[in-house]
């Protein structure tokens, strides 16, 4: 199958970049499965396993799709006619004002259901990029991994919980002084900030962490930080919103919307097994599994069938911030 993956970014990405990394891993494993992959991405991209076509923003998308392509995989709803069969991955939440395409693929079952859809594929990670973690390494701290300036990710809640539970916290994705979303200075010195990091520094922090604190205040579509943390042997503490209940079971984490329950459960955070967390991530969230599931959807649209029984659309407009109370 000749597959075109389109995303308006430079690949491969350095350090931060959730969607970009998923697109890259998908292309790699589609290639390993024997398919011919073409990336339609920003100029400056390189690949040893796929053909690169520089994406031109001043030219229509359809004109940039080669004639020999069988199926196109987009990462946002097209704003024009596409002559080739295609699927669209919806990475974020939409509003009731947005009508999605019938060939939309969501990133979790909950994500699909909240939009009246059925088609979904979990994001998978390329284990080769992470290596094999040392699951016997002492675990010294908790961690937060997200864009801290984005208030729905709730770094403030993570800082409060870690302080009340007497744990050190490492924040990846934010700084102590943040002016992007209004003035915010964090004086708590049980917290260390590492900004946007990647590579060995990030993996070392994850490999020595007891748990990811993920107190999100919205319906999380998926959460790549969850999978990365589990793979490196960290448990996950989260709220009960969005996809989290289907991703996190009691043997690998804890879910609650009440702060005092988090504080109480963190007293026993050491009882989680790094080995069990790691094996769970390996079993469920591999890039190969992701690629195989997308292939079944490619075959469906090539057969002229829609991926969802009706046109997906957000069924409800939720509050900007969901509760995380005492």
N, C-alpha and C positions, 0 to 999 in steps of 0.2 A: 504494500500500500504506500502511495506517495502522500505524505502528510505535511501540511504547512502549519507551523505554530507562529501566530502573530502576537507580538507584545511590544509596545512602544517604549523600549528600554535597551540599555546596553547589556549584553550577555557575554561571558558570565559576570555576575555581580560580585563586588567586593564587600565584605562585611555585611551591613544590613540590607535586607531586600527579600521579604517573604515571598511575594508573588513571583519575582524574578527567579528566585532559586527553584521554586516549584516548576516553572516553565522549563528551566534548564534541565532539571532532573527528569522531567517527563520526556523531553526530547532525547536525552541520553538512553533511557530505558526503552523507548519506542525503537530506537536504532538497534539496541541489543536484542530486541525481539524480532529483528529482521526487516523492519520497515525503513523506508527512505524518508529522512526528515529534512525539512527546510525551515529555517528560522527567518521570518520577516520582522526584523528588529532594527534598532537604531544603528547608524553607522558607527564603526569602532568595535563592533562585536566580532568575536572569533569563535570557532568551534572546530574540533578535530573529527567530530562524528556526524556533522550536519552541514548542509550548504547554507550560506548566509546571503540574504538579500537585504540591502539597506532600505529601511522603510522611509518613504517620502511623504511628509505631512501635507505637502501642497498637491498631492496627486491622489486620486480616488483609490480606496483600498482594493476594489475589484480589479482595477487595471494592473495592480502590482502582483496579482496571483498568477503564477505560470500556468500554462495550459495543461501541463502534465500532472498537476496536482489532483488527487482523488478527493481529499477531504481537507477542510480548513478548520483549525481550532483557534477561536478567538478568546480574548480575555476581557472583553467588554462588548455590550450589545452593538451590532453594526448600525450605522446611521444611513446606510445606503443598501441598494440591492447587491447581493453576492450571488454570482452565477453558479458557484460550486456548492455542493453539500457542505454544511458546516455545523459545528457545535460551539456553544458559548459557555465558558465557565464564569459563574457569578461568584466573585470572591467576597463581596461585602453585602450588607443589608440594603434593601431598597425601600422606598416609601410607597404608599398607596397610589401616588400620582404616577409611578413608573410602571409601564407594562413591559414585561420581559419577553424574550423570544421563546417559542415553544420548544426549541432545541437547547434550552438552557440546562446546564449541569451545575448543581449546587455542591457545596463542600462538606455537608453533613446531612443526615436524615432530617434533623430538626430544622436546619436551614431551608431545605426543600419544602417541608410541611408548612412552615410559616409563610411561604409564597404560593401555596396551593400546588406544589410540584411533587414529582416522585423521583426524578433522576438525580443521583448524587454520587460523588466519589470523594473519599477521604484524601486529603493531601498526604503524600508519602515523601519520606526523606531518603537521600542516597547515603547509606551507611558508610560507604567508602570515604565520604567527606568528613566523617566523625571519628573514624578509627574504632578500635575496641576499647571502651573505657575500663579503667582499673576499678572494679567493683569492690575491692577490698581497701581502697584508699579511705583514710579518715575523713569524715564529713564535718565541716567546721561552721557552716553558716547556712542561711536561707538566701534565695535570690529572687529578683524581679526581672523579667525580660520582656520589654515592650517599649513602644514610644511613650516615655513618661509624660511628655507634654500633652498627650491625648487623654483627656480627663476620664473617658469611659474605661480606660485601663486601670485607673485608680491606684497610682503609686502612693498617694497619700494614705490610703487604707492599708497598703502593704507596710509602710513605714510605721504606722500606729500599731498594727498587730505584732510586728517583730519586736517593737519596744516593749509592749505589754507582756509578751511571752519571753522576754529576756534572751533574744537571739540576735546575733549579728546579721545584717542584711546587706547584700551586694546588689546594687541597681545597675542593670545594663540597659541602656537606652535613654539615659537622662543624666543631668548634671545637678550639682548642689544649688547653683544659682541658675534660674530659668526665667528668661524675659519674653519667650515666644508667646506664652499664653497668659500674659500679665505677670507681675512681679511675684516670684516664688523662690524663697530661700529656705533650705532645709538645715536647721542648726543641729539636728540630732547626729551625734558622732558615733552612734552604733551602726550608722549607715555609711557605706562607701559607694561612690558613684564612678562608673567607668565609661559613661557616654556610649556612643555607637561603636561597638567592638565586634570583632570576628576572629576567625582563625584559632590558633592554639591558646591565646589568652582567654577567649570565651569558653572553649572546651574545658580548660583547666578549672575555671570557676564552676561550671556545671558539674564536673566530675567530683568536686569537693563539697557540693551542696546537699543538704538534707532534703530540701523541698523548694519547689517553685511556689511563690505566692502569686496568685492570679485572681484577685478580687474584682473582676470586671463588673461594670455597672450597666452593661447592655447585653443583648442576646448575641453572644459570641458565635459567629458562623462556624469557626473551626479552632484556630489558635495553634500555629506552628510551634510556638514556644513550649506548648504542652508536650508535643512529640519529642522535641529536642531534649527536654528535661528528662522525660521518662527514659529515653534511650541512654542517657548518660547516668542513669541510676537514681534520679531524684524523684521523690513523690510529688504530687501536685495538690495544692490546696486552692480551691476555687469556689465561686458562687454557683448557684444552681441554674444559671441563665443560659439560653441558647443550647449549643451542642455539648456543654460540659457533662451533663448527666449521661450522655451516651458514650463519651470518651473516657470518663474517669469512673472506675468502680472502686469499692472500699478497700481492695487489696493494694491499690496503687495511689490512693489519695483520699481526700476528704472534701465534701461540698457542704456549704452552709451559707446563708445570707445574714448570719448573726455573728458579730465580732467576738462575743464572749465564748461562743462555741469553738471558734478558731483558736483562741488563746488556750482553752482547755485541751483541745486536741494536740496542739503543738507541744504540750508537755510530754507527749508520747511519740513525737515525730520519729524517734530512732527505731521504732518497731517496724517501720516500713522496710521491706527488703529491696536493696538496690538491684539485686539479681532479678527479682520478679518484675520490677519496673522496666528494666532493660529488655527482658524477654518479651514482655507484653508489647512494647513498642516495636520490636523486631517482627512479631507475629502479625500485627495489625496494620502498621503504618510504613510499609516499604514502598519505595519509588517503583519497584517492579510491579507490585500489586496495583498501584495507581495506574500505571501504563496499561496493564492488562484490562482493567475495568474500562478505561477510556476507549480501548480498541473495540470493545463490545458496543459502545455507543456510536463510534465511527461506523461500524457495520450496520447499525440500525438506521442511521440517516442515509447511508449509501443505498439502503433498500427502500428509501422513500418514506420511512415511518418517522413520526415525531417522537421525541424523547419523553414528553409529558402529555398527559391526556387532555390538558387544556392549557391555555396561555397563562404562564405563571405571573403572579402579581402579589405584592405584600398584602396579607389578609387583614393586617391591623397596623396602625401607627402607634408605636410604643412611646412612653415617656423618654425624654432625652437621657435621664439617669434613673436606673432602677435601684431599689433600696438595698443598702448594706447597713443594717442597724445594729444597735447594741444587743 
